[in-house]
Structure formats: C-alpha cells, structure tokens
Amino acid sequence: MIKEEDFTALYHTHAPKIRRLCMGYASGNQDLANEWLQETFIKVWNHRKSFKGRASVDTWIYRIAVNTCLSDLRKAKKNIPINEAILKDNESDDEIQKQESRLKKMYNCIDQLTEQNKTLILLELEDVPQTTIAETVGLAHGTLRTRLSRIRKSLLKCITNGE
C-alpha cells in the first residue's frame, strides 16, 4: 500500500516520464498529455490501497498510464493530429528545423505502429528498463528485446524512407 506522504514523492519522481509517455500517445498535444497525466495520478491515488507490491511501483504506474492513454484513444476513436505549434521554428536556425522535422517524422512513424509496439517503443524512449517494460506489458524479456529490435528497424526505415 502506498502511503499518503509517499504519493507526493512518487508524483515528483514519475510525472515527467509519464508526461513524456503521454505526449507520445498524444502526438505532441500537450493539453491532452497533461490531461492523461492527471488522470493517471488520480487513478494511482484512488487505487493506492490496492497496490500489493507484487510488481515494482514503476511498473504499476506505467501500466496505469499506458491503459489510460489507450483507453481514451479507443473510447473516442481519436486520431490525434500532431501539434504543429510545438514543431514550428521560432528561430531561423537550420539545425533546429532539421531536429523538428526528424521529431515530426518520428511521431508520424510511431503513430503507424500497433498499440503494443507503440507502448513498447515509447517506454523504451523514456529509458524505462527493459525488465520493467517486460513486466508492464506481460512479455518475456527475450521476446521484448527481439520486438524492440524489430520496432527500431521499422522506425528507422520509416523515418529515412518515409515508409
């Protein structure tokens, strides 16, 4: 069980990663990502007494976040457009434009993945340990490594060739 005083520390530790995870599902839409972040931690709070410690608290929170994002996307059958405002160049620097272009391509390619593969790569991009990812999604560690390798190759092909 998670105690009330531990909740604040949990939030401050995990909120930045969960926000970025949600941003991946929201294709850069900050308002939607923040909404999902808030909903995730409301669920963590409401269900804190049911946490038994069978898995790590990280795994538990990531699973809640992934389920929150996917559930909302399924429920509304949302096709989230990329928030062009975050990709617009405020400066005329070529390097920033190239970086933003790569980011936009990456989000577009990630959006083409299956739900589970999208979950895997977004967690991987957040530097979540592979053992935690495997626990979160219920895959064997070896299977996860193979799947991530294939996803990376697929994304690289998509980003470089637009396929």
Number of C-alpha atoms within 10 A of each C-alpha: 11 17 10 10 8 10 15 10 11 16 15 10 12 14 18 13 18 26 21 20 26 27 22 24 25 25 23 23 19 17 11 18 22 18 13 26 25 16 16 25 21 12 15 22 15 10 12 16 11 10 14 11 10 8 12 13 16 16 20 17 21 23 17 20 24 25 15 17 25 18 12 12 15 10 9 8 10 10 11 14 12 16 14 13 10 13 17 12 16 10 9 8 9 10 10 15 16 12 13 17 15 15 15 20 17 19 20 18 19 24 20 13 15 10 13 12 18 19 25 22 23 20 23 16 13 13 11 17 11 17 15 20 24 18 17 22 16 10 14 12 15 12 11 20 15 10 16 17 13 13 18 12 12 15 23 15 13 17 19 11 8 12 11
